[in-house]
């Protein structure tokens, strides 16, 4: 029976490449994969680092070993010289014989003036080997008896000349150093093999685990690009970086979907709110065309112009909101006396209130209220609030009673418009500042549904806050503007 | 009156030329910036209508050049941009009035007429007369047929502006800009309410009304037809 096959290193590449691709394309794609690049990078970096470490350590170790050899040789030389001076040639030879019999014995060889060997523990050396006297040891090939056989070896040797003309060669075998070098070479090979295995493992891990999730992300985003905003990235629950990334991308997607929904509902609202008057316009024009009475046709045309003006006004309001919302920096900023501004608005709208049998008044101010801002925009925001209050802030059949109230604290000035109407249901309070919001209660009243949206945009532009409060009875809308 | 229209939009320009000619003016048309600059430097006009974005040369630079030369011909600047700042830029460059594209032709015609009237040389009028209606700008009083009309300060300014442009259409936007200094359009026709009040004070009980509503355009105060 064959043992079950483990995953071969080729598996990730195969899963990542459609089978239809040619070998070249497959390799090209493989080289583009981040996993491959990363594994290669790890492989090269780790290998270089390991090699550097091994070279450093072996170089140092070799140097220490070499120093030790030199010291041992020097010690033997010193010892033999001392023995020679103390007891002559014979005593030195005895010592030499003793040293030569030790287990870690060095190399000893003595020749007379004629060059004939007289003592030593090595086979005969060529005369040239001991021809020179030197202070620094040098390498030398020699033959040694081991278990009755002659073995060619390499040694580090030094030669001295005694005062009777005899020459003494002292050396140490270099076998140990060679064995160490062999160990280092083996280590090198092991490192390379291990690095290849590690690189492969990294590639396997990255491509199978990490790249799979990245592929999921790109697959989801292609779905999103294709227009399916419902797609979400998978969250494994492990809480790793990928999960965190997926969670934040998912919340971003949710926000985008929400914004897209908002844009859609605004464009739906625009389409709906503009289609009605446009249809009315068309019907009137048609009726005028078919009316045989020229005077009636003329009247109808005038009505068409009025209707168009209302439409243009709605578009102007929409454009104005967009401009205010786009205006990151406020223009024409000046210090505005809010009392004077409110008085102007009262002056403009008082006749409208009186026409409806109601009142509009500015609650008396005892202080100066000054904010920095754009006069036109703040005036328009207040005009819209007053306009709204006069239109919707009245109970059935009752006259509107609208008040403007200004108050301030250290940082802000609050401009409020109060009516005594039916108010706005709690659930609708946030919605009233959106474009084209027309509450059921005011469906049939004239208006574009854009007034409060502009107020909100102006307040946001001035970094202020807008608040709605139920006065029971009545409604108070406040613009809090920073000083 | 000689009027120069510097406008590259052929259709708009030809309509304006036709409408202004029908109103009895002499109209010339320049289709690009260089032509316009040449025209204002070689001839004199009573009013210039200058599009801001023109081929070959920017409209505002022509206005600036005119003012540097000491040419005080009133200029109405037209712009497609229509931001609050654009208006300020236009007026700063020396324009006398500013209108955003797309505009209603009646609005533009009314403004051209108003500019021409403003520039008309002559003594500073201290009294305006329309029929038997008299407005004394120094005494801040008005009367009709010798009978005093009591006016609120705002009503006085409204009537003053209308009488200054007597015989010509004054649009609601012009009233908002000149009487209230508001360059936006309230959603409700507040001007109509003010006008009906003013009308009640001026024309009520009179055989010949002076204040007229021009449908689709605005208002006009004029002499009663003989």
Interface residues (C-beta under 8 A of the other chain):
Chain A: X302 X305 X306 X309 X312 X313 X316 X317 X319 X320 X323 X331 X332 X344 X347 X348 X349 X351 X352 X355 X374 X376 X377 X379 X380 X383 X384 X387 X390 X391 X446 X447 X448 X450 X451
Chain B: X82 X83 X84 X85 X88 X104 X154 X180 X182 X183 X184 X185 X186 X187 X188 X190 X193 X194 X197 X215 X216
